[in-house]
Amino acid sequence: MTKDMTERHGMFASIIFLLIFFFGLTLFASWVVRANLGPDSVVSTATFRTKCAMCHGRDGSGSQIGKSMNVPDLRSPVVQKLSDAQLAQIISDGKGGMPSFKNSVSEDQIHGLVTYIRSLHHPVLFLRGREGTL
């Protein structure tokens, strides 16, 4: 191989490496944005785990206790199609066997829980027949 061809191959390899690097960096940045690992998300996750997960499970699908009480799968289309105001009202006032939380969590925490519930939506899981009802 001549020196010119070696230089071209080296330059081509460098360009490919840079393209792959920037593509990977872009994917990582979009993942971080979607993950929303800010302080509000951490607080909402902690609130969900302490107030909701006992019945709704850590992933929103329902714990053993919750399933025995027929709590809805928070990831289901039935729950996810509710408006933010409807979800906030249910959290605040309770519904069916679910207690009211208006005296134990702040309005900001309720809105954080609504955002957290929205983040639980995973459409693939509903192909397995886990739709909940409210």
HELIX and SHEET records of a PDB file:
HELIX    1   1 LYS A    3  ALA A   35  1                                  33    
HELIX    2   2 PRO A   39  LYS A   51  1                                  13    
HELIX    3   3 ALA A   53  HIS A   56  1                                   4    
HELIX    4   4 GLN A   64  SER A   68  1                                   5    
HELIX    5   5 PRO A   77  GLN A   80  1                                   4    
HELIX    6   6 ASP A   84  ASP A   93  1                                  10    
HELIX    7   7 GLU A  107  SER A  119  1                                  13    
HELIX    8   8 PRO A  123  ARG A  128  5                                   6    
END                                                                             
